[in-house]
Amino acid sequence: MDELPGTFGTSSSFALRLGQTVFSLASLFCMCSHVEFYSYTALCYLVTVMGLVVPWSLTLLMVDTYSIFIKCLPHQRRIILIIFLGDLVLSYLSLAAACSTASVIQLLQDAGGSFCPPNLKVCDGFGLSAAMAFLSWFFLSFSCLINFWVLPSM
Amino acid sequence: MDELPGTFGTSSSFALRLGQTVFSLASLFCMCSHVEFYSYTALCYLVTVMGLVVPWSLTLLMVDTYSIFIKCLPHQRRIILIIFLGDLVLSYLSLAAACSTASVIQLLQDAGGSFCPPNLKVCDGFGLSAAMAFLSWFFLSFSCLINFWVLPSM
């Protein structure tokens, strides 16, 4: 069961964590490159959540790297449980943030120029940020489900 | 493992399905009692998702009732897998719909009277609908996780 692709410490887990880190960093970058996000609660929420996902994914990415290239770490039930719970909470928060941002941007674009800031590229940047957050959520929930699948057999 | 509370066919699963059905029906009722929801994509999306959750939960509620009071149904891996996948998809959709609705309502309330319809009770009704959708998501994701926990041992 420990050989299941995507389990903590495997090369596919490394790939999933790399995806999470890259997409959450991209989402954060797209959002923070425009200061206007500060006016909307949903967009601030996305920045907060991605600010949590980045260190979480980065830490697990480093642990996976250590496990693959240097020394295979033992699989302890308690560690897998903590990773599963972290992934679960962050995946729900990411999905919530991505959906909130997407719906707010759609509403602002419908409302026209007076609400969406005059430079159209700003709204496009926010939309790209929401898309990156969705991709980050996808990888997070995948990691979460795989670790939960392994848990009962440990 | 079959005796785990919340597994398909147990009395706690019946309680979870009852919660899902009641809250999704309440969410649908709160939203549809005001025709203004039709103007916003996020609110239409909530109605669509709750329109999917209601028949799904109601069907499983009836199956659970049959299993408890009349005849204990056998646990087949394929059936549990289908129930898990249905719960997973609907729980993600519910969370997405609830978050989108909540963020849109918050934005409309911030924008003031010209966007949120003049009668304040309308916005309150939409907020209540989003809250009910959150509760429905909570029960759905709980059912989903329990069925996924049982799956590897079957």
Interface residues (C-beta under 8 A of the other chain):
Chain A: Y40 T41 A42 Y92 L95 A96 A97 C99 S100 T101 A102 S103 V104 Q106 L107 L108 D110 A111 F115 S141 L145 F148 W149 L151 P152 S153
Chain B: Y40 T41 A42 Y92 L95 A96 A97 C99 S100 T101 A102 S103 V104 Q106 L107 L108 D110 A111 F115 S141 L145 F148 W149 L151 P152 S153
